[in-house]
Amino acid sequence: MRKKAQKKKVVKNRLKIITIASLLFSLNIPIIYAQDKQTMNKPTEIKLKNGLTAVIKEDLSHPIVSVQVWVKTGSINESQNTAGLSHFLEHLIFKGSKKFPGDAISRIVEAKGGYLNAATSKEFTEYYITLPNKEFATAVEILSDAMENATLPNDEIEKERNVILQEIKLHEDNPQSLLYDLYCEKIFINTPYAHRVLGTKKVIQDVSKEEITKYYRTHYAPENLTLVIVGAVKTDEAKTAIEKYFGAIKKHSFSNDKLENVKVEQQGQTVQKDVEHTYWIGGFLGPNASSKEQFSAEVTASILGGMRSSRLYRKLREEDKTVYDIGTSYGAQIINGAFVFWAVFEPNNKEKVTSEIQNQISLLMNNGPTDNELTKAKEMIITDYATSHEKFSDQADLIGYLYTINNPWIIDSYISGINAVTKNDVTELLKKYYSSINFTSMAIVPKQNEK
């Protein structure tokens, strides 16, 4: 799934890495959280002649509108020579455009009582403006000009270059952030999903304005964009504004490289850092975001370690007291999703913890969950996603994400999909995807304890 409890902070150019990672370490992550038709008005989809997809969800309950643009471009679309350019562009898009030069974008949005922000992930880049509904056309106009006519000023490039280099340093100094990157490099080895969202120091240090502009012109094509409007605006009025501003963007050819499924054999690695405890992460590949198996995967993850009453939390945290914290999540992606188990513990507990994690997976795979476990997991999942989509911006997040990964069907089927999961679905899923030989793990340990 996508995101469980990610609330956006009003901080410009915040890096929001939306992947299975953020669930784990509170780095702003999403599990595919999806709304069901029983609780969410049916959105209206329109397709412009230039290839752009727009989705409108009319809700007149509050005088607010969230306008978002999702670009199907993230670190999986980068090469060794463009590593980090999706995120670099996220920092630059609101720094001026043809109609709105300099800091005009932020000044106008704030003057109208709104706020704006952006986010970068492995699979997408997102830009959004939330403001009073009477000003929604302004947000549509600003975002359309930013998608086609961003000026990418030289002084801003140099300023943001230094900001991103500092972000990379802070990221690498954070054991939890670094651990997830190292894990992705192992479990998604030789695929674009191994790429780091922040990119590499070399590319960020050396990239020219011409190279950034080329990447922008290549990937910010209308057919690679999804525009989402959620809130107190009439659908016909929204359509008119969309046609006027986004319909004027010229169509140009675009194609993304085909992503291949991952094949992984067991791998493990330990890295020494100046830390007090051992930070550990492990897991195995699972169904992708197009598969209905993802519902079983999310229920399975919840039973194993997704709540305080889960098997791993009760056994290792409450009974054995061998971990400071532990959890499990499942993240679906365009290609293989992945189960992720994470824990923080004393270095001398590593063997106990990792052995018990695989033991609990095997027990669930062979014996299945109890009736109470299955019911509680479903209730927790449905409650979590329902309470995390109360704001228009959260609902727009959901729609934008699902359209970006080409799975809008989940909007109408999430609740029923979760409720339909059976004991047998859980056991068969684990038998299909899990074995001790395909379990990949990474650990960051204190230097003095590494042998």
GULUM-324519 format. One record per residue (C-alpha): residue in one letter; x, y, z. Coordinates in steps of 0.5 Angstrom, whole numbers, plus 500, padded with zeros to 3 digits. Each point is the difference from the previous one (the first is absolute). Layout:
<nodes>
NODE  code  east  north   up
NODE     A     X      Y    Z
...
</nodes>
This chain:
<nodes>
NODE  code  east  north   up
NODE     M   500    500  500
NODE     R   502    507  500
NODE     K   500    504  506
NODE     K   498    499  507
NODE     A   500    507  504
NODE     Q   504    505  496
NODE     K   498    507  501
NODE     K   504    505  496
NODE     K   504    506  504
NODE     V   499    507  497
NODE     V   508    500  498
NODE     K   502    502  493
NODE     N   503    495  496
NODE     R   500    494  506
NODE     L   503    494  497
NODE     K   494    495  501
NODE     I   503    493  498
NODE     I   493    496  499
NODE     T   502    493  500
NODE     I   500    494  505
NODE     A   505    503  504
NODE     S   497    506  503
NODE     L   495    495  503
NODE     L   505    498  504
NODE     F   504    505  502
NODE     S   495    506  500
NODE     L   503    503  494
NODE     N   494    502  497
NODE     I   498    494  497
NODE     P   494    497  497
NODE     I   497    493  499
NODE     I   495    500  495
NODE     Y   494    503  504
NODE     A   494    500  495
NODE     Q   493    502  501
NODE     D   494    496  499
NODE     K   494    502  496
NODE     Q   496    499  506
NODE     T   503    506  503
NODE     M   503    504  495
NODE     N   496    504  494
NODE     K   502    497  493
NODE     P   505    505  497
NODE     T   499    502  493
NODE     E   505    499  495
NODE     I   502    504  494
NODE     K   505    499  494
NODE     L   503    506  497
NODE     K   502    500  492
NODE     N   507    501  502
NODE     G   500    493  504
NODE     L   499    503  507
NODE     T   496    497  505
NODE     A   496    504  505
NODE     V   495    497  506
NODE     I   495    504  503
NODE     K   497    498  507
NODE     E   494    505  502
NODE     D   499    501  507
NODE     L   496    506  503
NODE     S   501    499  507
NODE     H   506    505  501
NODE     P   502    506  496
NODE     I   507    497  499
NODE     V   503    497  494
NODE     S   506    496  499
NODE     V   503    501  493
NODE     Q   506    495  498
NODE     V   504    498  494
NODE     W   503    493  501
NODE     V   506    499  495
NODE     K   502    492  498
NODE     T   507    502  501
NODE     G   504    498  506
NODE     S   507    497  502
NODE     I   498    493  496
NODE     N   500    504  494
NODE     E   507    503  501
NODE     S   507    497  497
NODE     Q   507    501  503
NODE     N   501    506  497
NODE     T   493    503  502
NODE     A   500    497  507
NODE     G   496    505  504
NODE     L   497    505  495
NODE     S   493    498  502
NODE     H   501    503  507
NODE     F   504    506  497
NODE     L   494    502  496
NODE     E   496    499  506
NODE     H   504    506  503
NODE     L   500    504  494
NODE     I   493    500  497
NODE     F   497    505  504
NODE     K   505    505  500
NODE     G   497    503  494
NODE     S   497    499  493
NODE     K   498    505  494
NODE     K   494    503  503
NODE     F   502    499  507
NODE     P   508    502  501
NODE     G   504    500  506
NODE     D   496    499  506
NODE     A   493    502  497
NODE     I   498    493  501
NODE     S   501    499  507
NODE     R   498    508  502
NODE     I   493    499  496
NODE     V   498    493  503
NODE     E   501    503  507
NODE     A   497    507  499
NODE     K   494    496  498
NODE     G   500    496  506
NODE     G   503    493  497
NODE     Y   506    496  501
NODE     L   504    496  495
NODE     N   505    495  500
NODE     A   503    494  496
NODE     A   503    493  501
NODE     T   505    495  497
NODE     S   499    492  500
NODE     K   503    495  496
NODE     E   494    499  496
NODE     F   498    508  499
NODE     T   500    507  502
NODE     E   494    504  502
NODE     Y   499    507  501
NODE     Y   494    503  503
NODE     I   496    506  502
NODE     T   495    500  506
NODE     L   496    507  500
NODE     P   492    503  501
NODE     N   496    497  495
NODE     K   498    507  497
NODE     E   508    500  497
NODE     F   500    493  497
NODE     A   501    503  493
NODE     T   506    504  503
NODE     A   503    493  502
NODE     V   499    497  493
NODE     E   503    505  496
NODE     I   506    500  505
NODE     L   501    493  499
NODE     S   499    500  493
NODE     D   506    505  499
NODE     A   504    497  504
NODE     M   500    493  497
NODE     E   501    503  493
NODE     N   504    507  501
NODE     A   504    499  506
NODE     T   506    505  500
NODE     L   505    496  504
NODE     P   504    506  502
NODE     N   508    500  500
NODE     D   500    503  507
NODE     E   495    495  503
NODE     I   503    494  497
NODE     E   507    502  504
NODE     K   496    501  506
NODE     E   496    494  500
NODE     R   506    496  498
NODE     N   503    501  506
NODE     V   494    499  504
NODE     I   499    493  497
NODE     L   507    498  501
NODE     Q   499    502  508
NODE     E   494    495  499
NODE     I   504    495  498
NODE     K   505    501  505
NODE     L   494    500  506
NODE     H   497    494  496
NODE     E   506    496  501
NODE     D   502    502  507
NODE     N   493    497  502
NODE     P   500    492  501
NODE     Q   493    499  499
NODE     S   500    504  493
NODE     L   507    497  498
NODE     L   497    493  502
NODE     Y   494    500  495
NODE     D   504    503  494
NODE     L   505    494  501
NODE     Y   495    495  501
NODE     C   497    502  493
NODE     E   506    500  497
NODE     K   501    492  502
NODE     I   492    498  499
NODE     F   499    504  494
NODE     I   507    499  497
NODE     N   502    501  493
NODE     T   493    504  499
NODE     P   498    507  500
NODE     Y   497    499  507
NODE     A   507    500  503
NODE     H   501    507  498
NODE     R   500    505  506
NODE     V   495    505  499
NODE     L   505    506  502
NODE     G   505    497  495
NODE     T   507    501  500
NODE     K   505    505  503
NODE     K   503    500  493
NODE     V   494    501  496
NODE     I   498    506  504
NODE     Q   506    503  501
NODE     D   502    500  492
NODE     V   493    500  497
NODE     S   499    507  495
NODE     K   494    504  499
NODE     E   500    497  493
NODE     E   499    493  502
NODE     I   495    501  506
NODE     T   496    504  494
NODE     K   501    494  496
NODE     Y   497    495  505
NODE     Y   494    505  501
NODE     R   498    500  493
NODE     T   501    493  499
NODE     H   496    498  506
NODE     Y   495    505  501
NODE     A   496    498  494
NODE     P   492    501  501
NODE     E   499    493  499
NODE     N   504    498  506
NODE     L   496    505  504
NODE     T   494    499  505
NODE     L   496    506  502
NODE     V   496    499  506
NODE     I   495    505  503
NODE     V   496    498  506
NODE     G   496    504  504
NODE     A   494    506  500
NODE     V   500    501  492
NODE     K   495    498  495
NODE     T   502    495  495
NODE     D   498    504  494
NODE     E   504    506  503
NODE     A   506    496  501
NODE     K   500    497  493
NODE     T   500    507  497
NODE     A   506    502  504
NODE     I   503    494  498
NODE     E   499    501  493
NODE     K   502    507  500
NODE     Y   507    499  504
NODE     F   502    493  499
NODE     G   497    499  493
NODE     A   504    505  497
NODE     I   507    496  502
NODE     K   503    498  494
NODE     K   500    492  499
NODE     H   507    497  499
NODE     S   502    493  499
NODE     F   502    496  506
NODE     S   501    493  503
NODE     N   503    497  506
NODE     D   504    494  500
NODE     K   497    493  501
NODE     L   501    498  508
NODE     E   502    492  501
NODE     N   498    496  506
NODE     V   505    499  505
NODE     K   504    493  501
NODE     V   503    500  507
NODE     E   504    495  504
NODE     Q   502    500  507
NODE     Q   505    506  502
NODE     G   502    503  506
NODE     Q   505    505  502
NODE     T   502    504  506
NODE     V   502    507  500
NODE     Q   504    504  506
NODE     K   498    507  502
NODE     D   501    504  506
NODE     V   493    497  503
NODE     E   498    498  507
NODE     H   495    494  498
NODE     T   500    495  494
NODE     Y   495    503  495
NODE     W   497    494  496
NODE     I   496    499  494
NODE     G   498    494  496
NODE     G   495    497  495
NODE     F   498    497  494
NODE     L   496    502  493
NODE     G   493    499  499
NODE     P   494    502  496
NODE     N   500    506  496
NODE     A   495    506  500
NODE     S   496    497  494
NODE     S   499    493  504
NODE     K   494    499  504
NODE     E   505    496  505
NODE     Q   502    507  503
NODE     F   494    500  504
NODE     S   502    493  503
NODE     A   507    503  501
NODE     E   498    506  504
NODE     V   496    495  504
NODE     T   505    496  501
NODE     A   505    505  502
NODE     S   495    503  505
NODE     I   500    493  503
NODE     L   507    499  501
NODE     G   502    507  502
NODE     G   496    506  498
NODE     M   496    501  507
NODE     R   502    500  507
NODE     S   496    493  501
NODE     S   504    497  494
NODE     R   504    494  501
NODE     L   507    503  499
NODE     Y   498    506  505
NODE     R   497    495  505
NODE     K   506    495  500
NODE     L   506    504  499
NODE     R   498    507  503
NODE     E   495    498  506
NODE     E   502    493  502
NODE     D   508    499  498
NODE     K   501    507  500
NODE     T   506    499  495
NODE     V   498    506  496
NODE     Y   499    508  501
NODE     D   495    500  494
NODE     I   498    496  495
NODE     G   495    500  494
NODE     T   498    497  493
NODE     S   497    503  494
NODE     Y   498    498  493
NODE     G   502    505  494
NODE     A   497    499  494
NODE     Q   503    503  494
NODE     I   500    500  492
NODE     I   504    494  500
NODE     N   501    495  506
NODE     G   498    503  506
NODE     A   503    498  507
NODE     F   499    498  507
NODE     V   505    503  505
NODE     F   501    498  507
NODE     W   504    505  504
NODE     A   503    500  507
NODE     V   504    504  505
NODE     F   504    496  505
NODE     E   507    499  504
NODE     P   505    497  496
NODE     N   500    494  504
NODE     N   493    498  498
NODE     K   501    500  493
NODE     E   499    492  499
NODE     K   495    500  505
NODE     V   496    505  496
NODE     T   501    498  493
NODE     S   499    493  501
NODE     E   493    501  504
NODE     I   498    504  494
NODE     Q   501    495  495
NODE     N   497    495  505
NODE     Q   493    504  501
NODE     I   500    501  492
NODE     S   500    492  499
NODE     L   495    499  506
NODE     L   495    504  496
NODE     M   502    497  494
NODE     N   499    493  502
NODE     N   494    501  505
NODE     G   496    506  498
NODE     P   498    506  504
NODE     T   494    499  506
NODE     D   493    503  498
NODE     N   502    506  505
NODE     E   506    502  497
NODE     L   497    500  493
NODE     T   494    504  502
NODE     K   504    505  504
NODE     A   505    501  495
NODE     K   495    502  495
NODE     E   496    504  505
NODE     M   507    504  501
NODE     I   502    501  493
NODE     I   493    502  498
NODE     T   500    505  506
NODE     D   506    503  498
NODE     Y   499    501  493
NODE     A   493    503  502
NODE     T   503    505  505
NODE     S   506    502  496
NODE     H   496    503  494
NODE     E   495    505  503
NODE     K   504    506  497
NODE     F   499    502  492
NODE     S   508    500  499
NODE     D   500    492  503
NODE     Q   494    498  495
NODE     A   504    504  495
NODE     D   506    496  502
NODE     L   497    493  499
NODE     I   497    502  493
NODE     G   506    503  497
NODE     Y   504    494  503
NODE     L   496    494  497
NODE     Y   499    504  494
NODE     T   508    501  499
NODE     I   501    492  501
NODE     N   494    498  495
NODE     N   496    497  506
NODE     P   494    505  501
NODE     W   495    494  500
NODE     I   503    499  508
NODE     I   495    506  501
NODE     D   494    496  500
NODE     S   503    494  503
NODE     Y   504    501  506
NODE     I   495    498  505
NODE     S   497    494  497
NODE     G   507    498  498
NODE     I   502    500  507
NODE     N   494    497  503
NODE     A   500    494  495
NODE     V   507    498  502
NODE     T   500    493  503
NODE     K   504    496  505
NODE     N   502    496  494
NODE     D   502    506  496
NODE     V   505    502  505
NODE     T   503    493  500
NODE     E   500    499  493
NODE     L   503    507  499
NODE     L   506    498  505
NODE     K   501    494  496
NODE     K   501    503  493
NODE     Y   504    506  502
NODE     Y   504    498  507
NODE     S   506    495  501
NODE     S   506    501  504
NODE     I   505    500  494
NODE     N   496    506  497
NODE     F   500    504  507
NODE     T   505    506  499
NODE     S   502    504  506
NODE     M   505    506  502
NODE     A   502    503  506
NODE     I   504    506  503
NODE     V   504    498  506
NODE     P   504    504  505
NODE     K   507    500  498
NODE     Q   503    497  506
NODE     N   496    494  499
NODE     E   501    498  493
NODE     K   505    494  499
</nodes>
